[in-house]
Amino acid sequence: MQATARSLSITAIAVVFTALMTLGGWHYFIAAAIITAVFVGLDLVGGMELSDPVYRNPTQMNLQLYLVLPLMVVYLVFYAWFLGGYLGIRGDTLGLGHAYAALTGVDLLAARAHVTLIELVVGAYALGTIWAGFGTVVGHELTHRTWSRPAMLVGRWLLALTSDASFSIEHVYGHHANLGTPKDPATAYRGESVYHFIVRSTLGQIAGAWHIEAARLKRLGRPVWSPRNRMFTGWLMTLAYAGLFLLFAGWVGVAVFFATSLFGKSYLEAVNYIEHYGIVRVPGAPIEPRHSWNCNHRVSSWLLFNLTRHSHHHAMGDKPYWELRSYPDAPMMPFGYLTMIYLALVPSVFRRIVHPLVLDWDRRYAIPAEFPLIEAANARSGVPEFAASRAHLATLAAAE
C-alpha cells in the first residue's frame, strides 16, 4: 500500500510539473509555488514517517527512478525553447511548437511570443530546483549501484544536469569513506556558513574526484589524459546539455544553462551541508548512524526517495532507497530538507537552531576517542557556545 502511495504521489507531481514546464509563461509561477508549498509547507504539517515497510516487488520503485531522466530533458528542452523566443530567435526550432499543437491543441508559439523576463527567471528557479530535487537525488541513488552499468549511466546523465557528473566518483569512493574527517570536503565545519561551504565543498570534491579517477586509471595502466577518464566524459555530458541550449537559445542560452545548472548544484551542496554539519569522526573508524543528521519528515522522505534516511544510507551505502530504515534513535534534523536549506541561507537563524543540536550530539552520541576532535573543531569554529562546551567535554573525558 505504501509503495502505491509513494508511486502515485511522485507520479502525480511529475505529471503536473511536466504540464507546467512545457506550457511556460505564467505557469512557471505555479511550478515554483508548488515546489515551495509541497517541500516546505506540507513537510511542516505532514508529520513523521517512522514505519519501515518491506517492498517485495521493486520494479515499480525502480521505474520511478528511470522515468526521471527523460522528464528532466523535456523540462530542459521546453525551457530553452521559450528562452529562445524571448531572446528573439525566430522560427520554431525542431518544429517543437507545431508538434506540441498537433499533439495537444495548445498554441505554444503564441504563448512564447508573450513570455516575460520575470517569468523566465522564475522558470529558471523552478528548473534548477527540480534538477536538484529529482535529478540529483535520483542520480545519487543510481550511481551508488556501481555493479549496474545502466544505473551508472543514467545516474551520471542526471548529475550532469547540475554540472556534477564527477559527484558519482568523489561521493561514492571519497565521501562515504572520509565522512566526518578533515579529509572530506563534503562535511561542514562547525561555524562554517553555507555560502563558504558551497565553494569549498565544490572545489574539494572536484579535486578529490580527479585524484580518485587518476589512481583508478593508473591501476589499469592507462594515462590520465584518456577518453576513459570519467571526469572528461562527465564534463562532456554537461556540454551536451549546454549544446541543447545553444541550439534553442544561442550563446545567451548557454550562459543561462550554466547559471541554472550551478544554482541546482548549490542545492546539492546545501544538502551536504545540513546532512553532516559539525559532526566529527576518527579517521578510519567505522561509519555509524550517529555520524549523519537523519530526517524522518514524511513529505521529504517520500519525494526525495528516502535520501532523508541518511543515517542508514551511510551505515549501508549500497541499500536501495526503499530498504532504508527510519533509525529514530539517530541524530535528527528539526525540519524537512528544503526547510533546512532555506534556514541555512540565513546563517544566524541556522546557528541558533542547529548549534544546540550539535552540542547535544557531543553529549549523547560522541565517544571518548572523538572528544579531542570535538575540542579542536570547537576551537577552530570561533563560536562562543562551542568554546563554552570545552569544560563539559573535559568532564566527560575524565569520567571515562
C-alpha positions in Angstrom: 0.0 0.0 0.0 2.8 2.4 0.9 4.6 1.6 -2.3 1.5 2.5 -4.3 1.0 5.8 -2.3 4.6 6.8 -2.9 4.4 5.9 -6.6 1.2 7.8 -7.1 2.3 10.9 -5.2 5.6 11.2 -7.2 4.0 10.4 -10.5 1.2 13.0 -9.9 3.7 15.7 -9.2 5.8 14.6 -12.3 2.7 14.9 -14.5 1.7 18.3 -13.1 5.2 19.6 -13.4 5.6 18.3 -17.0 2.4 20.2 -18.0 3.6 23.4 -16.3 7.2 23.4 -17.6 6.0 22.7 -21.1 3.4 25.4 -21.1 5.9 28.1 -19.9 5.0 31.7 -19.2 2.9 32.3 -16.1 2.8 28.6 -15.5 6.4 28.8 -14.2 5.0 30.7 -11.2 2.7 27.8 -10.4 5.6 25.4 -10.7 7.7 27.4 -8.3 4.8 27.8 -5.8 4.2 24.0 -5.9 7.9 23.4 -5.1 7.8 25.6 -2.1 4.3 24.6 -0.9 5.0 20.9 -1.1 8.6 20.7 0.1 8.2 23.3 2.9 4.5 23.8 3.7 3.4 20.2 3.6 6.6 19.0 5.3 5.8 21.2 8.2 2.4 19.6 8.7 2.9 16.2 7.2 4.3 14.6 10.3 6.9 11.8 10.6 7.3 8.6 8.6 8.7 6.1 11.1 7.3 2.9 9.5 9.7 0.5 7.8 7.7 -1.4 5.2 9.1 -4.3 3.2 8.7 -3.9 -0.6 8.6 -7.3 -2.2 8.4 -6.1 -5.8 11.0 -3.4 -6.6 10.0 -2.9 -10.2 7.6 -0.1 -9.5 10.1 1.7 -7.3 12.9 1.4 -9.9 10.6 2.5 -12.7 10.2 5.9 -10.9 13.9 6.4 -10.9 14.5 5.7 -14.6 11.5 7.9 -15.6 13.2 11.0 -14.1 15.9 11.4 -16.8 13.5 11.8 -19.8 11.4 14.2 -17.8 14.4 16.3 -16.9 15.3 16.5 -20.6 11.8 17.5 -21.5 11.9 20.3 -19.0 15.3 21.5 -20.3 14.2 21.5 -23.9 11.0 23.3 -23.4 12.5 25.9 -21.2 15.3 26.5 -23.7 12.7 26.8 -26.5 10.8 29.5 -24.5 14.0 31.3 -23.7 15.0 31.4 -27.3 11.7 33.0 -28.2 12.3 35.7 -25.6 15.8 36.3 -27.0 14.4 36.9 -30.4 15.3 33.6 -32.1 12.7 33.4 -34.8 11.1 30.3 -36.1 10.1 27.0 -34.4 13.4 25.2 -33.7 12.9 21.5 -34.5 9.2 22.2 -35.0 8.6 21.8 -31.3 5.7 24.3 -31.2 3.9 22.8 -34.2 4.4 19.3 -32.9 3.0 20.3 -29.4 0.0 21.9 -31.1 -0.7 18.9 -33.2 -0.5 16.6 -30.1 -2.4 18.7 -27.6 -4.1 21.6 -29.5 -2.2 24.2 -27.4 -0.6 27.0 -29.4 2.8 27.3 -27.7 4.1 29.7 -30.4 1.5 32.3 -29.2 2.5 31.7 -25.6 6.2 32.0 -26.4 5.6 35.4 -28.1 4.4 36.9 -24.8 6.8 35.3 -22.3 8.5 37.9 -20.0 11.8 38.1 -18.3 10.4 37.7 -14.8 8.6 34.5 -15.9 11.8 33.1 -17.3 13.7 33.9 -14.1 11.0 32.1 -12.0 11.1 29.3 -14.5 14.9 29.0 -14.1 14.4 28.8 -10.3 11.8 26.0 -10.8 14.1 24.2 -13.3 17.2 24.4 -11.1 15.2 23.3 -8.1 13.7 20.3 -9.9 17.0 19.3 -11.4 18.4 19.2 -7.8 15.3 17.8 -6.1 14.6 15.0 -8.5 17.6 14.8 -10.9 20.4 15.0 -8.4 18.7 12.9 -5.8 17.9 10.1 -8.3 21.4 10.4 -9.8 22.8 9.9 -6.3 20.7 6.8 -5.8 21.6 5.3 -9.2 25.4 6.0 -9.0 25.6 4.0 -5.8 24.7 1.0 -7.9 28.2 0.5 -9.1 27.5 -3.0 -10.2 24.9 -1.8 -12.8 26.2 -0.1 -16.0 22.7 1.2 -16.9 22.2 2.7 -13.5 25.6 4.4 -13.5 25.0 5.8 -17.0 21.5 7.2 -16.2 22.7 8.5 -12.9 25.7 10.3 -14.4 23.5 11.9 -17.0 21.2 13.2 -14.2 24.1 14.5 -12.2 25.4 16.2 -15.4 22.4 18.5 -15.4 23.9 20.3 -12.4 27.4 20.1 -13.9 28.4 17.4 -11.4 28.8 14.0 -13.1 32.1 13.7 -11.1 30.0 13.5 -7.9 29.5 9.8 -8.8 33.2 9.4 -8.2 34.0 11.5 -5.2 30.8 10.9 -3.3 30.8 7.1 -3.6 34.5 6.5 -3.2 35.6 9.6 -1.2 32.7 10.9 0.9 31.5 7.5 2.0 35.0 6.7 3.2 36.0 10.0 4.7 32.8 11.3 6.2 33.2 13.5 9.3 37.0 13.8 8.9 39.1 16.7 7.7 39.8 14.7 4.5 36.1 15.0 3.5 35.2 18.3 1.7 31.5 17.4 2.0 31.4 17.6 5.8 30.6 21.1 7.0 32.8 22.5 9.8 31.3 24.0 13.0 30.7 27.7 12.5 31.1 27.5 8.7 28.4 29.3 6.6 26.6 27.5 3.8 28.0 30.0 1.3 31.6 29.3 2.3 30.8 25.6 2.3 29.3 25.5 -1.2 32.5 26.9 -2.7 34.9 24.8 -0.5 33.0 21.6 -1.0 32.5 22.0 -4.7 36.2 22.7 -5.4 37.3 20.0 -2.9 35.1 17.3 -4.4 36.2 18.1 -7.9 39.8 17.7 -6.8 39.0 14.6 -4.8 37.2 13.0 -7.8 40.2 13.8 -10.1 42.7 12.1 -7.7 40.4 9.0 -7.3 40.0 8.7 -11.1 43.7 9.2 -11.7 44.5 6.4 -9.2 42.0 4.1 -10.9 43.4 4.7 -14.4 46.9 4.2 -13.1 45.9 0.8 -11.7 44.5 -0.1 -15.1 47.7 1.1 -16.8 46.0 3.9 -18.7 47.0 7.5 -18.9 45.0 10.2 -17.0 44.5 12.2 -20.2 42.4 9.5 -21.8 38.9 9.1 -23.1 38.5 6.5 -20.3 38.7 9.3 -17.7 35.2 9.6 -16.2 35.9 13.3 -15.3 36.1 14.1 -19.0 33.1 12.0 -20.0 31.1 13.7 -17.2 32.0 17.2 -18.5 31.0 16.1 -22.0 27.6 15.1 -20.7 27.1 18.6 -19.3 28.3 20.2 -22.5 25.7 18.1 -24.4 23.0 19.7 -22.3 24.6 23.1 -22.9 24.5 22.3 -26.6 20.7 21.9 -26.5 20.5 25.4 -25.0 22.8 26.6 -27.8 20.5 25.1 -30.4 17.4 26.7 -29.0 18.6 29.9 -27.4 22.1 30.7 -28.7 25.1 31.6 -26.6 23.0 33.6 -24.1 21.1 30.3 -23.6 24.4 28.6 -22.8 25.1 31.2 -20.1 21.6 30.7 -18.7 22.1 26.9 -18.7 25.3 27.1 -16.7 23.7 29.7 -14.3 20.7 27.4 -13.7 23.0 24.3 -13.5 25.2 25.9 -10.9 22.1 27.0 -9.0 21.0 23.4 -8.9 24.4 22.3 -7.8 24.2 24.8 -4.9 21.2 22.9 -3.7 23.2 19.7 -3.6 26.0 21.3 -1.6 23.4 22.8 0.7 22.0 19.3 1.3 25.6 18.1 2.1 25.9 21.0 4.5 22.8 20.1 6.5 23.4 16.4 6.5 26.7 16.4 8.3 27.1 19.8 9.8 29.5 19.8 12.8 29.8 16.1 13.1 33.3 14.5 13.7 34.7 11.0 13.3 38.0 9.4 13.9 39.7 8.7 10.5 39.4 5.0 9.7 36.8 4.3 12.4 33.5 2.6 11.3 30.8 5.0 10.0 27.8 4.7 12.2 24.3 6.0 12.0 25.2 8.7 14.6 27.6 10.3 12.0 24.8 11.8 9.9 21.8 14.0 10.7 18.8 12.0 9.9 15.3 13.2 8.9 12.0 11.3 9.0 9.7 14.0 7.8 7.1 12.3 5.7 6.9 14.6 2.6 10.7 15.0 2.3 11.1 11.2 2.7 8.5 10.4 0.0 9.5 12.9 -2.6 13.3 12.6 -2.1 13.4 8.8 -2.4 14.4 8.4 1.3 17.5 10.4 0.9 16.4 11.8 4.2 17.1 8.5 5.9 20.7 9.4 5.8 21.9 7.6 8.8 21.0 4.2 7.4 22.3 5.3 4.0 25.8 6.0 5.3 25.8 2.9 7.5 24.9 0.7 4.5 25.5 2.8 1.3 24.5 0.1 -1.2 21.0 -0.3 0.1 18.3 0.8 -2.4 16.2 3.7 -1.2 13.1 1.6 -0.4 15.1 -0.6 2.0 16.4 2.4 4.1 15.1 2.4 7.7 14.0 5.3 9.8 16.6 5.0 12.6 14.5 7.1 15.1 17.4 7.0 17.6 19.9 8.7 15.3 20.7 12.4 15.5 17.7 14.2 14.0 17.1 17.4 11.9 14.4 19.6 13.4 12.7 20.2 10.0 12.4 18.7 6.5 15.2 19.1 3.9 14.0 22.1 1.9 13.1 24.0 5.1 16.6 23.3 6.5 18.2 24.5 3.3 16.2 27.8 3.4 17.2 28.2 7.1 20.8 27.6 6.2 20.6 30.6 3.9 20.3 32.8 7.0 23.4 31.7 9.0 22.4 33.5 12.2 19.0 31.6 12.2 20.5 28.3 11.2 23.1 28.5 14.0 20.5 29.4 16.6 18.5 26.3 15.7 21.3 23.8 14.9 24.1 24.6 17.3 22.2 23.3 20.4 21.7 20.1 18.5 25.4 19.8 17.7 26.2 20.3 21.4 23.6 17.6 22.2 25.4 15.4 19.7 28.6 15.9 21.6 27.0 14.8 24.9 24.8 12.0 23.7 26.5 10.5 20.6 30.2 11.2 20.7 32.6 8.6 22.0 35.7 9.4 24.0 38.0 8.9 21.0 36.2 11.8 19.4 36.5 14.2 22.3 39.9 15.6 21.1 38.4 16.1 17.6 35.4 18.0 19.1 37.8 20.1 21.1 39.8 21.0 18.0 36.6 21.7 16.0 35.2 23.9 18.7 38.4 25.9 18.9 38.5 26.4 15.2 34.9 27.4 14.9 35.3 30.7 16.8 31.7 30.2 18.0 31.2 31.2 21.7 28.8 28.4 22.6 31.2 25.8 21.2 34.1 27.3 23.1 32.0 27.2 26.3 31.4 23.5 25.9 35.0 22.6 26.3 34.9 22.3 30.1 31.9 19.9 29.8 33.8 17.7 27.4 36.8 17.7 29.7 34.4 16.4 32.5 33.1 13.7 30.2 36.6 12.6 29.3 37.7 12.4 32.9 34.6 10.3 33.7 35.6 7.9 31.0 
